């Protein structure tokens, strides 16, 4: 049972500490939103299966994925069915109008599929600048056609399906089409996000769909049908992805983008010319494991591996720095376990160093020479680890790997992503980790054919240059914006056996969420549900962030004593984890959202 009284008491303790301590972080405490107060599901246990498993952000999506596995489908078959259902039931987070990254294990090798959106050919570096050269406000940039990138998730799914699919393409759309026609019930999370978005009322298509006759958010439990999406998915199922990238659907997308008051540059040529890319995955050693993630234009793989590499270098210097010797402890809270203060200190400091490099060096490697190998070199990370001391460095400067000479300015724009993650393992042992997004909640707020169009172009730096130096992640035609999405696969170094598939939504906090889960699984030997349950924490090279309502006063006091400027705030991760066990698989879903793991 959810212990709301305890959570409120803990939150008040956190707020009191912040307000009463007189620290620099006192005015940064954020109120806990309704979704955390009413949504954290305590008491979840790992789901176990012997044959196959899926994990997604909504039970209906998980059920669709499991149905594909039961029919003999592969992990990519399950992922396609889940993504189509998520387009319907979680429109605020992902869908066919957005993009995503897929890591795939076929039993022999890891492949990385890049379905990230691209900037239309007609954009310029001044896309998000006002007439006086200052950057636009985020909301002004987000709403409307200006922010819409060329959607890529369907082409990425099709590319992976061509190589690894077992079931016919059209069959994978059947669950979503049926749900769109027959309807699904509005969940508490969807209701909360509708209620918290005043821009919905100003979008006629969204208002007609998400609000009742009195203009109020659809109540929890309302049956919501989407015949327009059913028709869209039926076309794509029968005619293939070209039905999306050309013809009536493409024309409708272009019209919506170009005719909006905040018009964008999307064209039919942009849609028809979009290509998903297969890229070389990034894999690196951490202790007894190999961790594989996405390469640029995602920063997830690089930044996770940098963090783990710095932590490993620290652990080689002293057993006191070995996270395996700093396990979480029992606390009287909803989460049940809390990381040790020393562990939070070390991880946050390592993340500061990694995020500093991320802001300077990372972008679409098709446009910018990203020094991935240099950034991940063990000697470089060992040198970076020497910056970590007993007290917090508060703010890290980017490093300069040997042989790297780039005249760039840092990207200072935070990523705001409403995203989803799904994982799958099939009967033959093929596995997938996929993170998928429309960027901010409900994307651009443009609705076409029953789905939301993304606002991913706001993931570019609004400022193209600073002090005469270009920003690597500036807007350029055809370029893919930097992402923090971090789908991850874990392998045993000695046997090469797949051990886990995981990932999370959460904007630029995704990297910290994945770091926490990996350390929980590997160093602390937690089961996947325990790893997901742990209070979130970390640093994006500013304050040290801890999860409001789930973090003890004692932990905050100790971090403050070590010089951390602690910021308690809502950290609504959406972790999905599948982990190998001696008898098959165990799955864990983040208690902060609605997801479930299902298997047989």
C-alpha positions as CSV (number, residue, x, y, z in Angstrom):
1,X,0.0,0.0,0.0
2,X,1.2,3.5,-0.8
3,X,2.3,5.3,2.3
4,X,1.3,8.9,1.4
5,X,1.6,10.2,5.0
6,X,5.2,9.0,5.3
7,X,6.0,10.5,1.9
8,X,4.5,13.8,2.8
9,X,6.4,13.8,6.1
10,X,9.7,13.0,4.4
11,X,9.1,15.8,1.8
12,X,8.4,18.3,4.6
13,X,11.7,17.3,6.2
14,X,13.5,17.9,3.0
15,X,11.9,21.3,2.5
16,X,12.7,22.3,6.1
17,X,16.3,21.3,5.7
18,X,16.5,23.4,2.6
19,X,14.8,26.4,3.9
20,X,16.3,26.3,7.4
21,X,19.9,25.6,6.6
22,X,20.6,28.9,4.8
23,X,22.4,27.0,2.1
24,X,22.8,28.2,-1.5
25,X,20.3,25.6,-2.6
26,X,17.5,26.7,-0.3
27,X,15.5,28.5,-3.0
28,X,15.8,25.6,-5.5
29,X,13.5,23.1,-3.6
30,X,10.6,22.2,-5.9
31,X,7.2,21.1,-4.8
32,X,6.4,17.5,-5.4
33,X,3.8,17.2,-8.2
34,X,0.6,15.1,-7.9
35,X,2.0,12.3,-10.0
36,X,4.7,11.5,-7.4
37,X,2.4,12.0,-4.5
38,X,-0.3,9.7,-5.9
39,X,1.7,7.5,-8.2
40,X,4.7,5.8,-6.5
41,X,3.8,2.2,-6.3
42,X,5.4,0.7,-3.2
43,X,5.7,-3.1,-2.7
44,X,6.4,-4.1,-6.3
45,X,8.2,-7.4,-6.7
46,X,10.3,-8.5,-9.7
47,X,8.4,-10.4,-12.4
48,X,9.9,-13.8,-13.3
49,X,9.8,-15.8,-16.5
50,X,11.6,-18.7,-18.1
51,X,11.1,-18.2,-21.9
52,X,10.7,-14.5,-22.8
53,X,9.9,-11.1,-21.3
54,X,8.9,-7.6,-22.2
55,X,8.8,-4.4,-20.2
56,X,7.1,-1.1,-21.2
57,X,5.7,2.1,-19.8
58,X,2.0,1.0,-20.0
59,X,0.4,-2.4,-19.2
60,X,-1.4,-2.4,-22.6
61,X,1.8,-2.0,-24.4
62,X,3.5,-4.7,-22.4
63,X,0.5,-7.0,-23.2
64,X,0.9,-6.3,-26.9
65,X,4.6,-7.1,-26.8
66,X,4.0,-10.4,-24.9
67,X,1.4,-11.4,-27.4
68,X,3.9,-11.1,-30.2
69,X,6.4,-13.2,-28.3
70,X,3.8,-15.8,-27.6
71,X,3.1,-16.0,-31.3
72,X,6.8,-16.8,-31.9
73,X,7.9,-13.3,-32.7
74,X,11.3,-11.8,-32.1
75,X,12.3,-9.0,-29.8
76,X,11.9,-6.4,-32.6
77,X,8.4,-7.8,-33.3
78,X,7.5,-7.2,-29.7
79,X,9.0,-3.7,-29.7
80,X,7.0,-2.6,-32.8
81,X,3.8,-3.8,-31.3
82,X,4.6,-2.0,-28.0
83,X,5.6,1.3,-29.8
84,X,2.3,1.3,-31.7
85,X,0.3,0.9,-28.5
86,X,2.4,3.6,-26.7
87,X,1.5,6.0,-29.6
88,X,-2.1,5.6,-28.5
89,X,-1.9,5.2,-24.7
90,X,1.1,7.4,-23.9
91,X,0.9,10.2,-26.5
92,X,2.6,12.6,-24.2
93,X,5.8,10.6,-24.3
94,X,6.5,8.8,-27.6
95,X,4.9,7.7,-30.9
96,X,5.2,7.4,-34.6
97,X,5.5,11.2,-34.8
98,X,8.8,11.1,-32.9
99,X,12.2,9.3,-32.9
100,X,14.2,6.8,-31.0
101,X,17.3,4.7,-30.5
102,X,17.4,0.9,-30.6
103,X,20.1,-1.5,-29.3
104,X,19.7,-5.0,-30.6
105,X,21.4,-8.3,-29.6
106,X,20.8,-11.1,-32.1
107,X,22.8,-13.6,-30.1
108,X,26.1,-12.9,-31.9
109,X,26.5,-9.1,-32.1
110,X,25.1,-5.8,-30.9
111,X,23.6,-3.4,-33.4
112,X,22.6,0.2,-33.0
113,X,19.8,1.7,-35.0
114,X,19.5,5.5,-35.1
115,X,15.9,6.7,-35.7
116,X,16.6,10.2,-34.3
117,X,14.7,13.1,-36.0
118,X,16.6,15.3,-38.4
119,X,16.3,19.1,-39.0
120,X,14.5,20.0,-42.2
121,X,16.6,21.2,-45.1
122,X,15.2,24.7,-44.8
123,X,16.4,25.6,-41.3
124,X,19.2,27.9,-40.4
125,X,21.4,28.3,-37.3
126,X,19.1,31.2,-36.2
127,X,16.0,28.9,-35.9
128,X,15.5,29.7,-32.2
129,X,16.9,33.2,-32.1
130,X,14.8,36.3,-31.8
131,X,15.3,39.4,-34.0
132,X,17.8,40.8,-31.5
133,X,19.8,37.6,-31.5
134,X,18.7,36.4,-28.1
135,X,17.3,32.9,-27.7
136,X,13.6,32.3,-27.7
137,X,11.8,31.2,-24.5
138,X,11.5,27.4,-24.5
139,X,7.7,27.2,-24.6
140,X,7.5,29.8,-27.5
141,X,9.9,27.6,-29.4
142,X,8.2,24.3,-28.5
143,X,4.6,24.9,-29.4
144,X,3.9,24.8,-33.2
145,X,5.7,23.8,-36.3
146,X,9.0,25.5,-35.7
147,X,10.2,22.7,-33.4
148,X,9.2,19.7,-35.5
149,X,11.9,17.4,-36.8
150,X,11.5,14.7,-39.4
151,X,10.1,11.7,-37.5
152,X,12.4,8.7,-37.6
153,X,11.1,5.9,-35.3
154,X,9.1,4.1,-38.0
155,X,12.1,3.8,-40.4
156,X,14.3,2.6,-37.6
157,X,11.8,0.0,-36.6
158,X,11.5,-1.1,-40.2
159,X,15.2,-1.3,-40.7
160,X,15.6,-3.6,-37.6
161,X,12.5,-5.6,-38.6
162,X,13.9,-6.3,-42.1
163,X,16.9,-7.9,-40.4
164,X,15.4,-9.6,-37.4
165,X,11.6,-9.7,-37.7
166,X,9.9,-13.1,-37.6
167,X,6.2,-12.1,-37.8
168,X,4.7,-10.2,-40.7
169,X,4.9,-6.4,-40.5
170,X,1.1,-6.0,-40.7
171,X,0.4,-8.3,-37.8
172,X,2.4,-6.2,-35.4
173,X,-0.1,-3.3,-35.7
174,X,-3.2,-5.3,-34.8
175,X,-3.2,-4.7,-31.0
176,X,-2.8,-0.9,-31.4
177,X,-5.4,-0.7,-34.2
178,X,-7.9,-2.7,-32.1
179,X,-7.3,-0.5,-29.0
180,X,-7.6,2.7,-31.0
181,X,-11.0,1.6,-32.5
182,X,-12.4,0.1,-29.3
183,X,-10.9,2.5,-26.9
184,X,-8.7,2.4,-23.8
185,X,-9.3,3.9,-20.3
186,X,-7.5,7.2,-19.4
187,X,-4.9,6.4,-16.8
188,X,-4.0,8.5,-13.8
189,X,-0.7,9.6,-15.3
190,X,-2.3,10.6,-18.6
191,X,-5.0,12.6,-16.8
192,X,-2.4,14.4,-14.7
193,X,-0.4,15.4,-17.7
194,X,-3.4,16.6,-19.6
195,X,-4.6,18.6,-16.5
196,X,-1.1,20.2,-16.2
197,X,-0.9,21.4,-19.8
198,X,-2.7,24.7,-20.5
199,X,-1.6,24.6,-24.1
200,X,-3.9,21.7,-24.9
201,X,-7.0,24.0,-24.7
202,X,-5.4,26.3,-27.3
203,X,-4.9,23.4,-29.8
204,X,-8.3,22.6,-31.4
205,X,-7.4,19.0,-32.3
206,X,-5.9,18.3,-28.9
207,X,-8.8,19.9,-27.1
208,X,-11.3,17.9,-29.0
209,X,-9.5,14.7,-28.1
210,X,-8.1,15.2,-24.6
211,X,-10.8,17.5,-23.0
212,X,-14.5,16.8,-22.3
213,X,-17.5,18.9,-23.5
214,X,-16.9,21.3,-20.6
215,X,-13.3,21.8,-21.6
216,X,-12.0,19.8,-18.6
217,X,-9.3,17.1,-18.7
218,X,-10.8,13.7,-19.4
219,X,-11.4,11.9,-16.1
220,X,-9.5,8.9,-15.0
221,X,-11.3,5.8,-16.4
222,X,-12.8,7.6,-19.3
223,X,-12.9,5.4,-22.4
224,X,-10.9,7.2,-25.1
225,X,-11.2,6.1,-28.8
226,X,-8.9,7.3,-31.6
227,X,-10.4,6.3,-35.0
228,X,-8.0,8.6,-36.8
229,X,-5.0,6.8,-35.4
230,X,-6.6,3.4,-36.2
231,X,-6.8,4.5,-39.8
232,X,-3.3,5.8,-39.9
233,X,-1.9,2.6,-38.4
234,X,-4.0,0.5,-40.8
235,X,-2.4,2.2,-43.7
236,X,1.1,1.8,-42.4
237,X,0.4,-1.9,-41.6
238,X,-0.9,-2.6,-45.1
239,X,1.2,-0.4,-47.2
240,X,4.5,-0.2,-45.2
241,X,6.3,2.8,-43.9
242,X,6.1,4.7,-47.2
243,X,2.5,5.3,-46.4
244,X,3.8,7.5,-43.6
245,X,6.6,9.2,-45.4
246,X,4.6,10.1,-48.5
247,X,1.0,10.4,-49.5
248,X,-1.9,11.8,-47.4
249,X,-0.2,11.3,-44.0
250,X,2.9,13.1,-45.1
251,X,1.0,15.9,-46.7
252,X,-1.1,16.4,-43.6
253,X,2.1,16.6,-41.4
254,X,3.6,19.2,-43.7
255,X,0.4,21.3,-43.8
256,X,0.2,21.3,-40.0
257,X,3.8,22.4,-39.6
258,X,3.8,25.1,-42.2
259,X,0.4,26.6,-41.6
260,X,0.8,27.0,-37.8
261,X,1.3,30.6,-36.5
262,X,4.7,29.4,-35.3
263,X,5.5,27.8,-38.6
264,X,8.3,25.3,-39.3
265,X,10.2,24.2,-42.4
266,X,9.2,20.5,-42.7
267,X,8.7,19.5,-46.4
268,X,7.6,16.4,-48.3
269,X,11.2,16.1,-49.6
270,X,12.4,16.0,-46.0
271,X,10.0,13.2,-45.1
272,X,10.7,11.2,-48.3
273,X,14.4,11.5,-47.9
274,X,14.7,10.5,-44.2
275,X,16.9,7.5,-43.6
276,X,17.4,5.6,-40.4
277,X,21.0,4.7,-39.8
278,X,22.8,1.6,-38.4
279,X,25.7,2.8,-36.3
280,X,28.5,1.2,-34.5
281,X,27.4,0.6,-30.9
282,X,29.6,1.9,-28.0
283,X,30.8,-0.9,-25.7
284,X,33.1,-0.5,-22.8
285,X,34.4,-2.6,-19.8
286,X,33.3,-2.0,-16.3
287,X,34.7,-4.5,-13.8
288,X,33.5,-7.9,-14.9
289,X,31.0,-6.6,-17.4
290,X,30.7,-5.1,-20.8
291,X,28.3,-2.2,-21.1
292,X,26.9,-1.3,-24.5
293,X,25.1,1.9,-25.4
294,X,24.2,4.2,-28.2
295,X,26.8,6.4,-30.0
296,X,26.2,10.0,-31.1
297,X,23.9,11.7,-31.8
298,X,23.0,10.2,-28.4
299,X,25.1,11.3,-25.6
300,X,23.8,8.4,-23.4
301,X,26.4,5.8,-24.3
302,X,29.4,8.1,-24.0
303,X,28.4,9.7,-20.8
304,X,27.3,6.5,-19.0
305,X,30.6,4.9,-20.0
306,X,32.6,7.9,-19.0
307,X,30.9,7.9,-15.6
308,X,31.5,4.2,-15.0
309,X,35.1,4.6,-16.3
310,X,35.8,7.4,-13.8
311,X,34.3,5.4,-11.0
312,X,36.3,2.3,-11.9
313,X,39.5,4.4,-11.9
314,X,38.6,5.7,-8.4
315,X,37.9,2.1,-7.2
316,X,41.4,1.0,-8.3
317,X,43.0,3.6,-6.1
318,X,41.2,2.6,-2.9
319,X,38.8,-0.1,-1.6
320,X,37.0,2.8,0.2
321,X,36.0,4.0,-3.3
322,X,34.8,0.7,-4.5
323,X,31.0,1.0,-4.8
324,X,30.6,-2.7,-4.1
325,X,31.7,-1.9,-0.6
326,X,29.2,0.9,-0.3
327,X,25.8,-0.9,-0.6
328,X,22.5,0.8,0.0
329,X,20.9,0.5,3.4
330,X,17.4,-0.1,4.7
331,X,15.4,3.1,5.6
332,X,11.9,3.7,6.7
333,X,10.6,5.1,3.4
334,X,8.5,4.2,0.4
335,X,11.6,3.2,-1.5
336,X,12.8,0.9,1.3
337,X,16.5,1.2,0.4
338,X,18.7,4.3,0.2
339,X,22.2,4.6,-1.3
340,X,25.1,5.3,1.1
341,X,26.2,9.0,1.3
342,X,29.7,8.1,0.1
343,X,28.3,6.3,-2.9
344,X,26.1,9.3,-3.8
345,X,29.1,11.6,-3.4
346,X,31.4,9.6,-5.7
347,X,28.7,9.0,-8.4
348,X,27.7,12.6,-8.4
349,X,31.2,13.8,-8.8
350,X,31.9,11.4,-11.6
351,X,28.8,12.5,-13.4
352,X,29.9,16.2,-13.1
353,X,33.0,15.4,-15.0
354,X,31.2,13.4,-17.6
355,X,28.5,16.0,-18.1
356,X,31.1,18.7,-18.5
357,X,32.6,16.8,-21.4
358,X,29.2,16.1,-22.8
359,X,28.3,19.8,-23.0
360,X,31.4,20.6,-25.0
361,X,32.1,17.7,-27.3
362,X,29.0,15.7,-28.1
363,X,26.7,16.3,-31.1
364,X,25.7,14.5,-34.3
365,X,29.0,12.9,-35.4
366,X,27.9,13.2,-39.1
367,X,28.4,17.0,-38.7
368,X,30.9,17.4,-35.9
369,X,34.1,15.5,-35.2
370,X,33.2,13.9,-31.9
371,X,36.3,12.4,-30.2
372,X,34.6,9.3,-28.8
373,X,37.6,7.1,-28.4
374,X,39.6,9.8,-26.8
375,X,36.8,10.6,-24.3
376,X,36.6,7.0,-23.3
377,X,40.3,6.2,-23.1
378,X,41.1,4.6,-19.7
379,X,44.1,6.9,-19.2
380,X,42.1,10.0,-19.8
381,X,39.3,8.9,-17.5
382,X,41.9,7.9,-14.8
383,X,43.3,11.5,-15.1
384,X,39.8,12.9,-14.8
385,X,39.1,10.8,-11.7
386,X,41.9,12.6,-9.8
387,X,39.6,15.6,-9.7
388,X,37.3,13.7,-7.3
389,X,38.1,14.4,-3.6
390,X,36.6,14.3,-0.2
391,X,34.6,17.5,-0.9
392,X,32.4,18.3,-3.9
393,X,34.0,20.2,-6.8
394,X,30.5,21.8,-7.3
395,X,31.2,22.5,-11.0
396,X,33.6,20.6,-13.3
397,X,35.3,22.0,-16.3
398,X,35.6,19.9,-19.4
399,X,38.8,18.0,-20.0
400,X,41.1,17.9,-22.9
401,X,41.8,14.4,-24.1
402,X,45.3,13.9,-25.6
403,X,45.3,14.8,-29.3
404,X,42.0,16.6,-29.3
405,X,42.0,20.3,-30.3
406,X,38.5,21.6,-30.9
407,X,37.6,25.3,-30.7
408,X,34.0,24.9,-29.4
409,X,31.8,26.6,-26.9
410,X,29.7,24.5,-24.4
411,X,26.0,23.9,-25.0
412,X,24.2,25.4,-22.1
413,X,20.7,24.4,-23.0
414,X,19.1,21.7,-20.8
415,X,17.2,18.9,-22.5
416,X,13.6,18.5,-21.6
417,X,12.3,15.2,-22.9
418,X,9.1,13.4,-22.4
419,X,10.2,9.9,-23.3
420,X,9.5,6.2,-23.0
421,X,11.6,3.1,-22.7
422,X,10.9,-0.5,-23.6
423,X,12.9,-3.7,-23.3
424,X,12.3,-7.2,-24.7
425,X,13.9,-10.7,-24.7
426,X,12.5,-13.4,-27.0
427,X,12.6,-17.2,-27.0
428,X,15.8,-17.4,-29.0
429,X,17.6,-15.0,-26.7
430,X,17.5,-12.0,-29.0
431,X,17.1,-8.9,-27.0
432,X,16.3,-5.2,-27.4
433,X,16.6,-1.9,-25.5
434,X,14.8,1.0,-27.1
435,X,14.3,4.5,-25.9
436,X,11.7,6.5,-27.8
437,X,10.5,10.1,-27.6
438,X,8.5,13.1,-28.9
439,X,10.7,15.4,-26.7
440,X,8.6,17.5,-24.3
441,X,5.2,16.3,-23.0
442,X,2.8,16.1,-26.1
443,X,5.7,17.3,-28.3
444,X,4.9,20.3,-30.5
445,X,1.2,20.1,-29.7
446,X,0.4,19.4,-33.3
447,X,-1.9,16.4,-33.8
448,X,-2.0,14.7,-37.2
449,X,-3.8,11.5,-38.1
450,X,-4.4,10.8,-34.4
451,X,-0.8,11.1,-33.3
452,X,1.4,13.8,-31.9
453,X,4.3,15.5,-33.8
454,X,7.6,15.9,-32.0
455,X,9.3,19.1,-30.9
456,X,12.8,17.5,-31.0
457,X,14.5,20.4,-32.7
458,X,14.4,22.2,-29.3
459,X,17.1,19.6,-28.3
460,X,19.5,21.7,-30.4
461,X,21.4,24.5,-28.7
462,X,19.4,27.7,-29.2
463,X,22.6,29.7,-29.4
464,X,24.7,28.6,-32.4
465,X,27.9,30.2,-31.0
466,X,29.4,31.9,-27.9
467,X,32.4,34.2,-27.8
468,X,33.1,33.5,-31.4
469,X,33.2,29.7,-31.0
470,X,30.5,27.5,-32.5
471,X,28.5,25.1,-30.3
472,X,28.8,21.5,-31.5
473,X,25.0,20.9,-31.0
474,X,23.9,24.0,-33.0
475,X,21.1,23.8,-35.5
476,X,22.1,22.7,-39.1
477,X,20.0,21.4,-42.0
478,X,19.7,17.6,-41.9
479,X,21.4,17.3,-38.6
480,X,20.2,15.2,-35.7
481,X,20.0,17.0,-32.3
482,X,21.9,15.7,-29.3
483,X,20.0,13.3,-27.1
484,X,20.5,11.9,-23.6
485,X,18.6,8.7,-24.4
486,X,20.6,5.7,-23.1
487,X,19.2,2.3,-24.0
488,X,21.7,-0.1,-22.5
489,X,22.6,-3.8,-22.8
490,X,24.9,-5.5,-20.3
491,X,27.1,-8.6,-21.0
492,X,29.4,-10.8,-18.9
493,X,33.0,-10.1,-20.0
494,X,34.2,-13.7,-19.6
495,X,31.3,-15.5,-21.4
496,X,29.8,-12.8,-23.6
497,X,26.4,-13.8,-22.2
498,X,23.6,-11.2,-22.2
499,X,22.8,-10.2,-18.6
500,X,20.4,-7.2,-18.8
501,X,18.5,-4.8,-21.0
502,X,17.5,-1.5,-19.5
503,X,16.8,2.2,-20.0
504,X,14.7,5.1,-18.8
505,X,13.0,8.4,-19.9
506,X,13.8,11.6,-18.1
507,X,15.5,14.2,-20.3
508,X,19.1,15.0,-19.5
509,X,18.6,13.1,-16.2
510,X,18.3,9.8,-18.1
511,X,22.1,9.2,-17.9
512,X,22.0,9.5,-14.1
513,X,19.0,7.1,-13.9
514,X,20.8,4.5,-16.0
515,X,23.9,4.9,-14.0
516,X,22.0,4.3,-10.8
517,X,20.3,1.2,-12.2
518,X,23.5,-0.2,-13.5
519,X,25.4,0.2,-10.2
520,X,22.4,-1.2,-8.4
521,X,22.3,-4.3,-10.5
522,X,26.1,-4.9,-10.8
523,X,27.8,-3.4,-7.8
524,X,25.0,-3.8,-5.2
525,X,23.6,-7.1,-6.6
526,X,20.0,-5.8,-6.4
527,X,17.2,-7.4,-8.3
528,X,15.7,-5.3,-11.1
529,X,12.8,-4.1,-9.1
530,X,15.0,-3.0,-6.2
531,X,17.3,-1.2,-8.7
532,X,14.3,0.7,-10.2
533,X,12.9,1.5,-6.8
534,X,16.1,3.2,-5.4
535,X,15.7,7.0,-4.9
536,X,17.1,8.9,-7.8
537,X,20.2,11.1,-7.4
538,X,23.1,12.6,-9.3
539,X,24.5,15.7,-10.9
540,X,24.3,17.3,-14.3
541,X,27.3,19.4,-13.4
542,X,25.3,21.9,-11.3
543,X,23.7,21.1,-7.9
544,X,23.6,17.6,-6.6
545,X,20.1,16.4,-7.2
546,X,18.2,14.1,-4.9
547,X,14.7,12.8,-5.2
548,X,12.3,14.9,-3.2
549,X,10.1,12.8,-0.9
550,X,12.3,9.7,-1.1
551,X,15.6,11.0,0.2
552,X,16.4,11.1,4.0
553,X,17.3,14.1,5.9
554,X,20.5,12.3,7.1
555,X,21.7,11.8,3.5
556,X,21.1,15.4,2.6
557,X,22.9,16.7,5.7
558,X,25.9,14.5,5.0
559,X,26.2,15.6,1.4
560,X,25.9,19.3,2.5
561,X,28.7,18.7,4.9
562,X,30.9,17.5,2.0
563,X,30.2,20.7,0.1
564,X,27.4,19.6,-2.1
565,X,24.7,22.2,-3.0
566,X,21.8,19.8,-2.7
567,X,18.7,20.2,-4.8
568,X,15.7,18.1,-3.8
569,X,13.4,17.8,-6.8
570,X,11.0,15.6,-8.6
571,X,12.9,13.0,-10.6
572,X,10.3,10.9,-12.4
573,X,12.3,8.2,-14.0
574,X,10.6,5.5,-16.0
575,X,13.1,2.7,-15.7
576,X,12.4,-0.7,-17.4
577,X,14.8,-3.5,-16.6
578,X,15.0,-7.2,-17.8
579,X,17.8,-9.2,-16.1
580,X,19.0,-12.7,-16.6
581,X,18.6,-15.1,-13.7
582,X,19.6,-18.7,-13.2
583,X,16.1,-19.8,-14.2
584,X,15.4,-17.3,-17.0
585,X,14.6,-13.7,-16.6
586,X,13.5,-11.2,-14.0
587,X,11.8,-7.9,-14.8
588,X,11.4,-4.6,-13.0
589,X,9.3,-1.5,-13.8
590,X,9.7,1.9,-12.4
591,X,7.3,2.5,-9.5
592,X,7.0,6.2,-10.5
593,X,5.1,5.5,-13.6
594,X,2.6,2.9,-14.9
595,X,4.9,0.4,-16.6
596,X,5.0,-3.4,-16.1
597,X,7.2,-6.3,-17.0
598,X,5.4,-9.4,-18.4
599,X,6.7,-12.8,-19.4
600,X,6.1,-16.5,-19.6
